C-alpha cells in the first residue's frame, strides 16, 4: 500500500502523467494536444440525465450506462 501511495503521489493530478515529466522545465511547449476522443459511456449518461434536469440536485443522480449489442 505504501508503494501504491508513493506511485500515486508521483502522478500529476491534472493529466495523470508522471510529475517529473509533465512539470519538467525542459518539456515546456513540447507537449501537443491530440485529436479529441469521445467517451460513449459519458455521452449516454449525459443524454439519460436530461429528463431529470428540472429536479433539485439532479447533479447527484448516478446513472450507470449499459453496453448493449
Buried (B, 14 or more C-beta within 10 A) or exposed (E): EEEEEEEEEEBEEEEEEEBEEBEEEEEEEEEEEEEEEEEEEEEBBEEEBEEEEEEEEEEEEEEEBEEEE
